[in-house]
Each structure stands twice: as structure tokens, then as C-alpha cells.
Amino acid sequence: MYTKTLTFPLFGTDRKSKSIVIGWVGLSIAILCASTSTTYAKILTGALSPLTLLFVSESIVLIFTVLSFGFVPIIEELFKKRKRYLFPLILVGITNSIIAPLLIFTGLQMSQAINAELYLRTYAIFLFIFASIFLREKITRTDIFALMCTFSGVLIVAMKGFTSGFVTERGDLLILSGALTYAIGGVIFKKKLHKIHPELVLFVRGVTAIAFFLAVSPFLENNLLAEVKLFPYEMIGALIGYGLIARFLYLFSFYESIERLPIHTVSMLLPLITIGSLLFSRAMLKEEIAWYHILGGVMIILGSIVMQLSAKHFKGKHLSWHLRHSNRHHI
């Protein structure tokens, strides 16, 4: 007699169902972990310089990449690539792992974590504009609608719900500049490096950032050793949270999710990180979430979702590689 095995929507008995469960768990953990990133970075800016935070952040990405894919295989794959990829790889390392993070971490010293999280979403606007200009990608009406939603969300936050003029703090401008610089690196990746596995790009980015840190650190008054000696014990929890939770655990869970779930499912749910970041900043830093933060955040998330649905150039492997390369690796 045939006996049917009962299964629940999320808990199946076969290997595929278990893989899907792991994917959903990984995506949930990734969203929660990434929601802590801006807040922990903001806390650490009170004790660590932007250059040291750059070193910590990129070192963790580099360690994760090596542990996940192996040092020898990465090196062998790099040597197989043609020399014409060398300059774009270094250029992306300079823009995305040196200039952009330094601008963002410096801006965080002078800006609220809530504002920083929302302003960082302008990366999608800059990337889309640069892609249309330099890559000749076609802009549709849906794309324009998505851009208008994202831009209006940022404008609502900057003008405090249109109750004041367009006056942004220096920290906010630095964060916007960081998002713009990061988008430049994204365009270079799409134009020159789209045929290279993104983990190779992450490896070169990490090496470039660490090499830069080692080169300039000895000439600075407050180098790494001095900052370690003066580092407050009460911030050790934030340092562990940033390194272990917001960076390493996030990356691990994120990669687990995109290996097991449809890539469009992952890309559609990642904007929830913005909501989590605002709530975490409120809980940890006691920052006020004003009504214009909520309204601006909704518009930004809406624009991000519409952009993901309409972007013809982000399909299948291209979308997967774009997410692997660019998703929240700047902070």
C-alpha cells in the first residue's frame, strides 16, 4: 500500500527541500546580520580611525573569501586570466575597497547611522545612471519610475519631509560621495570584469586595501598599534559584533542563501536590510526614527524592488554575480 509522507511548506524530507530550508534560514540570518552593520560601524568610529575600520572590514572579506574558495585555487585562477584584466581589477580595488569605504567611514563619524543607511541606497541610482551613460544600457519607463522613487526617498530624508531646505551635513555628503564612488567600481565590474568570477574580484579588492593600509599606516600619527592600545574595553562587544556578525556571519549566510534559493528571491528580499538597520540603530544608538525616515525608506525600498524587477541586464548569472560582487561589501 502507498503511504504518503506528510511534509510542511518549509520542512521537507528530501535533499532539495532541506537545501531550500537552509537557504531560507541563511537569507534570514543574512538580513538580520547586515542590519547591524551600519550601527556597529557608527559605534566603532568613536574609537577607530576610518583607515583602521577599512583594514578590519576588508580583512574579514578577504579571510572569508580565502576560507570559502581556497587560497591556491584563487591564485591559480588569477594566473589563468589575461593581463588585460589586471588594471580593471586594481581600479575596482581602489574605488570599492579604499576610496569609497574611507569616505563612508569618515562620513559616519559626523552623521547618524539612520541617515547613513538611507543615503547609501543612492548607490543604485548612481550605478543605473553610470550604466546608461557609459554602457549604453537602455532606460525604460519602469526604470525611470524606480529611479524617481529612490531619488524622492533620499530627497524626503534630506529635506526632512520637505519641512526644511536641502541642507545636508558634511558627513551625509561624504556618504553620498562614497556611494557614488562605489557605483563607479560597479560600472567597471559590469564593463570589464563581468566574465570573471566575483570571488576573484573580492580577493583582489581585499589585497589592494590591505596593501594600501600597510603602506600608509606607518606614516600616520595614530597607527593600528596606537589605536589598539587606546581602544576602550566597553567597545569590544561592538568590534566583535561588527567583525563576526555584521561581516563574517553575514557573508557566510548570504552566500549560503544565493546557492540554494532563486537569485531573484534573494534580491527582492535584501532591501529588508534597510528596515532592520533603522530599527537596530534605534535600539542600540537611541536615534530617532522620524516620519520622514519611514516615508523616505519606503520610497527607497520600493524603488529598489522595482529596479530589480525591471533590470533586463540583471538576469540569471549576471544578477547573481552582481550581488556577490557589490552587496554591502562597502560597509
Residue pairs with C-beta under 8 A, 6 or more apart in sequence:
5 13
7 13
7 17
10 20
10 21
10 24
11 17
11 21
12 18
12 20
12 21
19 260
20 260
20 261
22 256
22 260
23 256
23 257
23 259
23 260
23 261
24 257
24 261
25 253
26 252
26 253
26 254
26 255
26 256
26 257
26 260
27 253
27 254
27 257
27 261
27 265
27 266
27 269
29 249
29 250
29 253
30 250
30 253
30 254
30 257
31 269
31 270
31 272
31 273
31 276
32 276
33 245
33 246
33 249
33 250
33 253
34 246
34 250
34 254
34 273
34 276
34 277
34 328
35 273
35 275
35 276
35 277
35 279
35 280
36 241
36 242
36 245
36 246
36 277
36 280
37 242
37 246
37 247
37 250
37 277
37 328
37 331
38 108
38 113
38 116
38 117
38 120
38 277
38 280
38 281
38 331
39 113
39 277
39 280
39 281
39 284
39 285
40 238
40 241
40 242
40 245
40 246
41 53
41 105
41 108
41 113
41 242
41 246
41 331
42 108
42 112
42 113
42 116
42 281
42 285
43 235
43 238
43 242
43 284
43 285
44 53
44 235
44 238
44 239
44 242
45 53
45 105
45 108
45 109
46 109
46 235
47 227
47 230
47 231
47 232
47 235
48 56
48 227
48 231
49 220
49 222
49 227
50 101
50 102
50 105
50 106
50 109
51 102
51 213
51 216
51 217
51 220
52 224
52 227
53 101
53 105
54 97
54 98
54 101
54 102
54 105
54 209
54 213
55 209
55 210
55 213
55 217
55 224
56 239
56 242
56 243
57 101
57 247
57 331
58 97
58 101
58 205
58 206
58 209
58 210
58 213
59 206
59 210
60 243
60 247
60 248
60 251
61 202
61 205
61 206
61 247
61 251
61 329
62 202
62 203
62 206
62 207
62 210
63 248
64 247
64 248
64 251
64 252
65 74
65 199
65 202
65 203
65 206
66 74
66 203
68 199
68 252
68 255
69 199
74 199
74 200
74 203
77 197
77 200
78 200
78 203
78 204
81 196
81 200
85 192
85 193
85 196
88 188
88 189
88 191
88 192
88 193
89 193
89 196
89 200
89 201
89 204
90 204
90 208
91 185
91 188
92 185
92 188
92 189
92 193
92 201
92 204
92 205
93 204
93 205
93 207
93 208
93 209
94 208
95 181
95 182
95 184
95 185
95 188
96 181
96 182
96 185
96 186
96 205
96 326
96 329
96 330
97 205
97 206
97 208
97 209
98 208
98 209
98 212
99 178
99 181
100 178
100 179
100 181
100 182
100 185
100 330
101 178
101 209
101 330
101 331
102 178
103 174
103 175
103 177
103 178
103 181
104 116
104 120
104 174
104 175
104 178
104 179
104 330
104 331
105 331
106 171
106 174
107 116
107 170
107 171
107 172
107 173
107 174
107 175
107 177
107 178
108 116
108 171
108 175
109 171
110 169
110 170
110 171
110 174
111 119
111 169
111 171
111 172
111 174
111 175
112 281
112 285
112 287
113 277
113 281
113 285
113 287
114 277
114 278
114 281
114 282
114 287
114 289
114 293
115 157
115 172
115 175
116 171
116 172
116 175
117 274
117 277
117 278
117 281
118 153
118 154
118 157
118 274
118 278
118 293
118 296
118 297
118 300
119 154
119 157
119 172
119 175
119 176
119 179
120 175
120 178
120 179
120 330
120 331
121 150
121 153
121 154
121 179
121 274
121 300
121 304
122 150
122 154
122 176
122 179
122 180
123 179
123 180
123 182
123 183
123 186
123 326
123 330
124 150
124 303
124 304
124 307
125 147
125 150
125 151
125 154
125 183
126 179
126 180
126 182
126 183
126 184
127 183
127 186
127 187
128 139
128 143
128 146
128 147
128 307
129 147
130 183
130 184
130 186
130 187
131 137
131 187
131 190
131 313
132 138
132 139
134 187
134 191
135 187
135 190
135 191
137 313
138 312
140 310
142 306
142 309
142 310
143 307
143 310
143 311
145 306
146 303
146 304
146 306
146 307
146 310
147 303
147 307
148 303
149 299
149 300
149 302
149 303
149 306
150 299
150 300
150 303
150 304
150 307
151 303
152 299
153 295
153 296
153 297
153 298
153 299
153 300
153 301
153 302
153 303
154 296
154 300
155 166
155 296
156 162
156 292
156 295
156 296
156 299
157 292
157 293
157 296
157 297
158 166
158 167
158 168
158 172
159 165
159 166
159 292
160 290
160 292
161 290
161 291
161 292
161 295
163 292
168 176
178 330
182 326
182 330
186 322
186 325
186 326
189 198
189 201
189 322
189 325
189 326
190 313
190 322
193 201
194 318
194 321
197 321
198 321
198 324
198 325
199 324
201 325
202 324
202 325
202 329
205 329
217 223
217 224
231 239
250 328
254 327
255 324
257 266
258 266
258 320
258 323
258 324
263 316
263 319
263 320
263 323
264 308
264 319
266 323
267 308
267 314
267 319
267 323
268 305
268 308
268 309
270 323
270 327
271 300
271 301
271 304
271 305
272 301
273 328
274 297
274 300
274 301
275 297
275 301
278 289
278 293
278 297
279 289
281 287
281 289
282 288
282 289
308 314
311 319
314 322
